[in-house]
Structures are given as structure tokens and as C-alpha cells.
Amino acid sequence: MNETIETILSKYPNAKRDALIPILQDVQEVEGHLSVEAVAHIGKYLNLPASKIYGVATFYNQFRFETLGKYHIQICRGTACHVKGSAKLLDAFKRELKIEAGRTTRDGMFSLEVVACIGACGLAPVISVNGEVHAGVVPDKVKSILKMYREKDANNE
């Protein structure tokens, strides 16, 4: 991994703090997430404490500290989805997957993310799984949705 990070950092000679976000974006694009080791390495290169890097990375929703699951579930929490019950939907996914939002299941199968808006307000409440939008999702549908993706995985679809 250090070679990968070194390659990325070499694109930013004499970088200062203003290069932090593009560096974090590049590392996450290649590595899939921001690891403790990557943050330490970037901090050393930019002469910034890890706490400052974490402060920036946790401020922006685009950064994550775990690799995404094979099936990345995004729960819309925009106004229309909220009004139509997306909070209960989120609770149902958390309960079934036994993870909190922003986490990935131990088997690496599912990751769960809360997003501000998917842009399908007329179909609320909606979720997206790897970009596939599911409309009118209610808590009672959560088990069947997860089952469908588990079966897809078992059939190598």
C-alpha cells in the first residue's frame, strides 16, 4: 500500500494543506477507503497531524474509512423520503444487517450509507443498491431486498 500512496503523493510535489482533499480523493479512489496507514502517511507527507486529516475527512460525506460492500446500499433521507418514512427504513436495514450507517458487514457483502437525496422524490421512499434505484421501499420489504441480493451473489449474477 505504501507504494500506491507514494505514487499518488508523487503527483503532488511540494504539496501543502490545500492539496489534502485531492490527495484523499485519489487515495480513496485507488484503495477504496482511507485507512489508518494512509492517513498517517499523508500526514507525514503534508506535515499535518492525523487529527487534522480526520477532521477534514469526516467533515465531507464523500470520504469513508471502510471499503464498500459488494452491494452498497444508499438510503435517501431527503425531505420527501423523510416524510414517507425513510427513518424507519434505515432502522430496518440497520437491524437486518447488524451494522450502523457508514459501515460494512463482516462478510463484505453489504455496506450502508445515508445520503441527502437520490433525486427520485416522486418515488419516495427510495434506496439505491449499486446505483439501482428501488422505489416505494417500506420496512417490510427490507428482508426480501437483502434476500434478492444474496441470491444474486450466490448465483454469481
C-alpha positions as CSV (number, residue, x, y, z in Angstrom):
1,M,0.0,0.0,0.0
2,N,2.8,2.5,0.8
3,E,4.0,2.2,-2.9
4,T,0.5,3.1,-4.0
5,I,0.3,6.1,-1.7
6,E,3.8,7.1,-2.7
7,T,2.8,7.1,-6.3
8,I,-0.2,9.2,-5.6
9,L,1.8,11.7,-3.4
10,S,4.4,12.0,-6.2
11,K,1.7,13.7,-8.3
12,Y,1.7,16.5,-5.7
13,P,5.3,17.7,-5.3
14,N,5.8,20.3,-2.6
15,A,2.2,19.9,-1.6
16,K,0.7,21.8,1.2
17,R,-2.5,21.6,3.2
18,D,-4.5,22.8,0.1
19,A,-3.7,19.6,-1.6
20,L,-5.2,17.4,1.1
21,I,-8.7,16.9,-0.4
22,P,-7.4,15.9,-3.8
23,I,-4.9,13.6,-2.2
24,L,-7.6,12.0,-0.1
25,Q,-9.8,11.6,-3.1
26,D,-7.1,9.9,-5.1
27,V,-6.1,7.6,-2.3
28,Q,-9.8,6.6,-1.7
29,E,-10.3,6.0,-5.4
30,V,-7.4,3.6,-5.6
31,E,-7.7,2.0,-2.1
32,G,-11.5,2.0,-1.8
33,H,-11.3,3.8,1.5
34,L,-9.0,5.8,3.8
35,S,-7.0,3.5,6.1
36,V,-5.2,4.5,9.3
37,E,-1.9,3.8,7.5
38,A,-2.9,6.0,4.5
39,V,-3.9,8.9,6.9
40,A,-0.6,8.6,8.7
41,H,1.4,8.5,5.5
42,I,-0.4,11.5,4.1
43,G,0.0,13.4,7.4
44,K,3.8,12.8,7.3
45,Y,4.0,14.0,3.7
46,L,2.0,17.1,4.3
47,N,3.4,17.7,7.8
48,L,-0.1,17.6,9.2
49,P,-1.3,15.7,12.3
50,A,-3.7,12.8,11.7
51,S,-6.3,14.6,13.7
52,K,-6.4,17.4,11.2
53,I,-6.7,14.9,8.3
54,Y,-9.5,13.1,10.1
55,G,-11.2,16.4,10.8
56,V,-11.3,17.2,7.1
57,A,-12.2,13.6,6.0
58,T,-15.0,13.3,8.5
59,F,-16.5,16.6,7.5
60,Y,-17.2,15.5,3.9
61,N,-19.6,12.7,3.3
62,Q,-17.6,11.5,0.3
63,F,-14.8,10.0,2.4
64,R,-15.1,6.6,4.1
65,F,-12.9,4.6,6.4
66,E,-14.1,1.2,5.4
67,T,-14.2,-0.5,2.0
68,L,-17.7,-0.6,0.5
69,G,-19.5,-3.8,0.5
70,K,-20.2,-5.8,-2.7
71,Y,-23.7,-4.3,-2.5
72,H,-23.6,-0.7,-1.5
73,I,-27.0,0.4,-0.1
74,Q,-27.8,4.1,0.0
75,I,-30.8,5.2,2.0
76,C,-32.3,8.5,0.9
77,R,-33.0,10.9,3.8
78,G,-34.2,13.8,1.6
79,T,-37.4,15.7,2.6
80,A,-39.8,13.6,0.5
81,C,-38.2,10.3,1.7
82,H,-38.2,11.5,5.3
83,V,-41.8,12.4,5.2
84,K,-42.6,9.0,3.7
85,G,-40.7,7.1,6.5
86,S,-37.1,6.7,5.5
87,A,-36.0,6.8,9.1
88,K,-37.9,3.6,9.9
89,L,-36.5,2.2,6.7
90,L,-33.0,3.0,7.8
91,D,-33.6,1.4,11.2
92,A,-34.9,-1.8,9.4
93,F,-31.7,-2.1,7.3
94,K,-29.5,-1.4,10.3
95,R,-31.4,-4.1,12.3
96,E,-31.3,-6.7,9.5
97,L,-27.6,-6.1,8.6
98,K,-26.5,-5.6,12.2
99,I,-24.4,-2.6,11.2
100,E,-24.7,1.2,11.6
101,A,-24.8,3.6,8.6
102,G,-21.3,4.1,7.2
103,R,-20.3,0.5,8.0
104,T,-19.8,-2.7,6.1
105,T,-21.0,-6.1,7.1
106,R,-18.3,-8.5,8.3
107,D,-18.6,-10.7,5.3
108,G,-18.1,-7.7,3.0
109,M,-21.4,-8.3,1.3
110,F,-23.3,-5.1,2.2
111,S,-22.4,-1.5,3.2
112,L,-24.9,1.0,4.3
113,E,-24.9,4.8,3.7
114,V,-27.3,7.6,4.4
115,V,-27.5,10.1,1.6
116,A,-29.1,13.5,1.5
117,C,-31.1,12.9,-1.8
118,I,-31.1,10.3,-4.5
119,G,-33.2,12.6,-6.8
120,A,-36.2,10.3,-7.1
121,C,-38.5,12.3,-4.8
122,G,-41.7,11.3,-6.6
123,L,-40.9,7.6,-5.9
124,A,-40.2,8.1,-2.1
125,P,-39.0,6.5,-0.1
126,V,-36.2,5.2,-2.2
127,I,-32.9,3.3,-1.8
128,S,-30.2,2.7,-4.2
129,V,-28.2,-0.5,-4.4
130,N,-25.1,-0.2,-6.5
131,G,-26.9,2.5,-8.5
132,E,-30.1,0.5,-9.0
133,V,-33.0,2.5,-7.5
134,H,-35.7,0.8,-5.6
135,A,-38.9,2.9,-5.2
136,G,-41.6,2.9,-2.5
137,V,-39.5,0.8,-0.2
138,V,-41.1,0.2,3.2
139,P,-39.5,-1.6,6.2
140,D,-41.4,-4.8,5.4
141,K,-39.6,-5.1,2.1
142,V,-36.1,-4.9,3.6
143,K,-35.7,-8.7,4.2
144,S,-36.8,-9.5,0.6
145,I,-34.5,-6.9,-0.9
146,L,-31.5,-8.3,1.0
147,K,-32.5,-11.9,0.1
148,M,-32.6,-10.9,-3.6
149,Y,-29.0,-9.6,-3.5
150,R,-27.8,-12.6,-1.5
151,E,-29.3,-14.9,-4.1
152,K,-27.8,-12.8,-6.9
153,D,-24.4,-13.2,-5.2
154,A,-24.9,-17.0,-4.7
155,N,-25.8,-17.3,-8.4
156,N,-22.8,-15.1,-9.5
157,E,-25.1,-12.7,-11.3
